[in-house]
């Protein structure tokens, strides 16, 4: 990963995104930035008595964001799969 792009892009992303996702990579093509985001391993808030376990990731989704200085921006987002151990459902 190119550290210069990583530092700059971190400054351009909203803070709330970086609270929940880690910037894993930045790729620059001719006129496109690809940002790889991975959900951090922080257990979401759940009602008392329920426990969630991280069980891998859902498939990556791609979202087009606003352009940066004439470059298209694509966010490649990888969310965690959380297993609720009391219901055995994945969220």
C-alpha positions in Angstrom: 0.0 0.0 0.0 1.2 3.5 -0.7 1.5 5.3 2.7 1.1 8.8 1.1 -2.3 7.9 -0.3 -3.3 6.1 2.9 -2.6 9.2 5.1 -4.3 11.6 2.7 -7.4 9.5 2.2 -7.7 9.0 6.0 -8.0 12.8 6.3 -10.7 13.0 3.6 -13.0 10.2 5.0 -15.6 11.1 7.6 -14.6 10.3 11.2 -17.5 8.0 11.8 -16.3 5.7 9.0 -12.9 5.4 10.6 -14.6 4.7 13.9 -16.1 1.5 12.5 -13.8 0.6 9.6 -10.1 0.3 9.1 -8.5 1.5 5.9 -6.7 -1.6 4.7 -5.6 -0.4 1.3 -5.6 2.3 -1.3 -5.2 1.6 -5.0 -4.9 4.4 -7.6 -5.7 3.6 -11.2 -5.6 6.1 -14.1 -8.5 8.3 -12.8 -10.0 6.1 -10.0 -9.2 5.6 -6.3 -10.1 2.2 -4.8 -10.4 2.2 -1.0 -10.5 -1.1 0.9 -12.3 -0.8 4.2 -12.7 -3.6 6.7 -15.0 -3.5 9.8 -13.0 -3.4 13.0 -13.4 -6.3 15.5 -15.5 -4.4 18.0 -18.6 -6.1 19.2 -21.8 -4.2 18.4 -24.1 -3.2 21.3 -26.6 -6.0 22.1 -29.2 -6.5 24.8 -28.0 -8.0 28.1 -27.6 -11.8 28.1 -26.7 -12.0 24.4 -23.3 -12.6 23.1 -21.9 -12.0 19.6 -18.9 -13.8 18.1 -17.1 -12.6 15.0 -17.3 -15.4 12.4 -15.5 -14.2 9.3 -16.8 -11.6 6.8 -19.7 -11.1 4.4 -18.8 -10.7 0.7 -17.3 -7.3 -0.1 -19.7 -4.7 -1.4 -18.6 -1.7 -3.6 -20.1 1.7 -3.2 -19.2 4.7 -5.4 -18.4 7.8 -3.3 -18.1 11.4 -4.3 -15.2 12.2 -6.6 -11.9 13.6 -5.3 -10.3 16.2 -7.5 -11.8 14.7 -10.6 -11.0 11.1 -9.7 -13.8 8.5 -9.2 -13.8 6.9 -5.7 -15.0 3.4 -5.0 -15.3 2.1 -1.4 -14.8 -1.7 -1.2 -16.4 -2.5 2.2 -16.0 -5.8 4.0 -18.3 -6.2 7.0 -17.9 -8.8 9.7 -20.3 -11.7 10.2 -21.5 -11.7 13.8 -23.0 -14.9 15.3 -25.5 -14.4 18.1 -24.7 -17.4 20.3 -28.2 -17.3 22.0 -30.2 -17.5 18.8 -27.6 -19.0 16.4 -28.4 -16.3 13.8 -25.8 -14.4 11.8 -26.1 -10.7 11.6 
